[in-house]
Amino acid sequence: MKIAADHAEFRRMEAEVMERTRKLLSIKGKKTPVEFHREIGKLMWDQCGMSRTAEGLKKNLRRIPELRDEFWRNVSVPGSGQELNRALEQAGRVADYFDFSELLCQDALDRDESCGGHFREEHQYPDGEAQRDDERFLHVSAWEFAGVGEPARLHKEPLAFETVKPTVRSYK
């Protein structure tokens, strides 16, 4: 279905984007979007990468809101919104990345097991292999963003395996 530019929802979203653009350009802080991107990227790599712990994930869940607040107080986006502006484009993506990163950490913390390509260090067998928990986590998790500062809502879809059964992945 095509939505016309004069549709109320289109106008509402257009106004929201214009306000966000105005706000990003007006901050006049001291750090570039690239600096914030590197910092949030390092947090995610160090604490929510392939190997993770509950402690590290909780650390990120405390740090990400602080970094988001700093971003909205101290980002520097030169130029205007009237022409192609790569810094403005990147600032918008980084702002979204804070929300996405927070959801990723929440999901990783909620999934209290080692499974697939992600290893929770506190969930391993004595020989170092990943310890699954199919009793509690044989489902797909989809998190619904509810807004900054609001708890995300978890939706679960059960997984059914007919031919291939889930097993511990061995790297030995």
N, C-alpha and C positions, 0 to 999 in steps of 0.2 A: 504494500500500500504506500503510495506516495503522499507525503505530507507537504502541504502548501506553505510557503514562507509567511503567509498571514495567519496560519493556525496558531492558537493560543500557546500550545506547548512549544512550538518552534520559537515564538517570540520570547517565551520565558527562558528557554535555554540560551538563546542568542544574548539576552540581557545578562544572564549568569556568566557567560564566557567574556562578555565585554567588561563586566565588573572585575572578574578575575584578572584579566589583562591589565586593566587600569591599576589594580592593586599591586601586581607584580612590578609594573613599571614605576610605581610611586615610592617603593620602599627605600631605594638608594642606600643599600647597606654596603658592607665591606667584602663579602664573600661571593664568588661567582657561582652560578649553578653547577659548574664542573666541580668545584671544591665540595659542595654538598653531595653531589652524585658520587664522588670518590669516597666520601666518608660513609654514606649509607651503604654503598657497595662493599666496603671493607667490613662493616658490621655484619652484613649478610653473609659474606664469604667466611668470616671467622667464626660466627656463631650459628648460622643456619645453612651451612653448606652440606657437603656429603656426610660429614661426621659432626654430630651435634650433641649437646647435653641439655637437660632441663635448666640447669643453672645458666648456661649461655643464652638460651632462648628467653628466659626471664630477664636477663640483663638487657637483651635487645628490646624487649617489650617495655622496659623502663626508659631506655635511651632513645628509641625512635620518636616518641612524642616530644621529648626535649629537643631533639634535632629538628623536628618539624616546626616547633615553636620558634627556634632560632632562625630557621629558613624564612619564615614569614615576617621576621623582624630585621633580618640582616642580609638578605640576598641582594645582589647588585645586578640589575638587568639594564644594560645600556640600550640606547636607541628608542624607537617608538613602536607602536602597534600598527602603523600605517604602511609599512613596507615589510619585505621578508626580513625576519629578525631571528637568527638562529639561537641567540641567547635567550630570547623570550620563549621560543619553541622548547628549548631544553629546560628552562625553568618550569614550564608547565608539566613536562614529563617527570621531572624530579619531584614536583609537588605530588603527582599521582603515585610515584614510586614509594613515598612514605606510607601511604595508605596500603598499597600492595604488599610492602615489606612487613607491615604490622600483621596483615592477614596471614602471610606465609609463616611468620613466627608463631602466631596463635595456632595455626593448623599443625605445625611441627610439634608444638608443645602438647597439644591435645592428643596427637597420635603417639601414645606412650608405648612405642615398640620400635624395633628395627625391621624395616621392610623395603623391598625394592632396592633402589640405589641410595637410600638414605639410612644412615646408621646412627642410632641413638647409643652412645657409648655406655650408658647404664643398662642397656638391654642386649647382652651378648652372653653366649655360652662360655664355659671355662676355656674352650679352645679358641675363642675369639670370633666364632661365627655369629652372624646376626640372629637375634632371638625374636621371632614373630609372635604375635598374639592374635591368632585368628578368631578366638572366642569373642573378643571385643572390637576387632578392627577389620572384619571382612566386609567392608563397605567403601563406597566412594564418598568423600567429604566435599561438600560445596558450601563455601562460606559466603554469606550475604552481607556486604558492607552496609552498615546502618548509619554511617556518618562519623566524623572525627569525634573521638571521646565517647562514642557509644559502643556497647559490645556487639560484635558481629554475630549473626545468627547462623547456626550450623544446620545444614540439611544433609541427610544421609540417604544414600541409595545402596541397598544390599547388593552384594556380588554373588552370583551363582556360577559355580564351576561344574560343568557336566563331564568333560573329557579329561582335562588336565587339572590336577589338584594342586593347591598351593603347598609349597615345601620351603624349607630353609635353603637359601642359596649358599652353596659351598664354593669357596675360592681356593680350596686346597687341591 
